[in-house]
Amino acid sequence: MSDQQTGAEAAAEARRTSGYGRGSVEHVISVEDVVRQVQDIADGPDKARIRELAKGDPFVKIENLKAGYGKMEILHSLDLEVAKGQSCCLIGPNGAGKSTILHSIFGFTNIFSGSIYVGEQNVTALTPSEKLKNAGIAYILQDKSVFPGMTVEENLLMGGYLKDKPDQAKEAAERVFEKYDRLAQRRNKPAGVLSGGERRLLEISRALVMEPEVLLVDEPSIGLEPRFIDMVFEILDDLQRVEGKTILMVEQNAKKGLEFADIGYVLVSGSTALAGEGRELLDNPEVGRLFLGG
């Protein structure tokens, strides 16, 4: 076999080998190979580029963050910036640190060094309750976080447990019902009878009761049928475009996440490998091969 034939076959194999996102693939490469190949194409965006993506005016800002669980450091000197009203999608292989970023912003990790700001407020050391009530940060968990034996209305009221007065939570819940008729029609039904898409809507709506400015959304499409995935992203788009929410998202369906987001970050081993506009990363053939199934 000639070197030319060998090279052609290797190139064909590389095109067939696609990795981490959804799509048609002949076989899927390992997480370790994805990590290695992302590191090969990483440009390690500098702070000027990160600031440019946030339009030079960040609302959520992470500076030189080292964070993890127990004594284990997962994020290594990470920088990230998102402007007010922007959306940001975090993609990468398992173990890259995507959810750890959301956890760190909300106060679920140990912060070893670095800072997290929302607006002008340094929120690094605040508790999750303080971040929700005083800094306007809400965390929307992965699926199955509703209370199935409680009614839809009772689930919503649980979202307002930090309100100063019960009536404030009730007023916020009514605003949710006015906005989402699908939930209003089921307000007295147990949440356990809702469809997957309706449960996801309830999870998002429960977070809205505290009227947050920043939404941390963990895997919005997980476990949902395609028709419900579209519905959830339409809801998130409305919250961003109409209500001006700032959204940071981890999404396993990288194509859907990058189509939605203004900014995308590709993470590997707790660091930023690539950052760019969502459509820019969608058009990157290496990102497509490794994460989008193309």
Secondary structure, 3 states (H helix, E strand, C coil): CCHHHHHHHHHHHHHHEECCCCCCCCEECCHHHHHHHHHHHCCCCCHHHHHHHCCCCEEEEEEEEEEEECCEEEEEEEEEEEECCCEEEEECCCCCCHHHHHHHHHCCCEEEEEEEEECCEECCCCCHHHHHHHCCEEEECCCCCCCCCCEHHHHHHHCCCCCCCHHHHHHHHHHHHHHCHHHHCCCCCEHHHCCHHHHHHHHHHHHHCCCCCEEEEECCCCCCCHHHHHHHHHHHHHHHHCCCCEEEEECCCHHHHHHHCCEEEEEECCEEEEEEEHHHHHCCHHHHHHHCCC
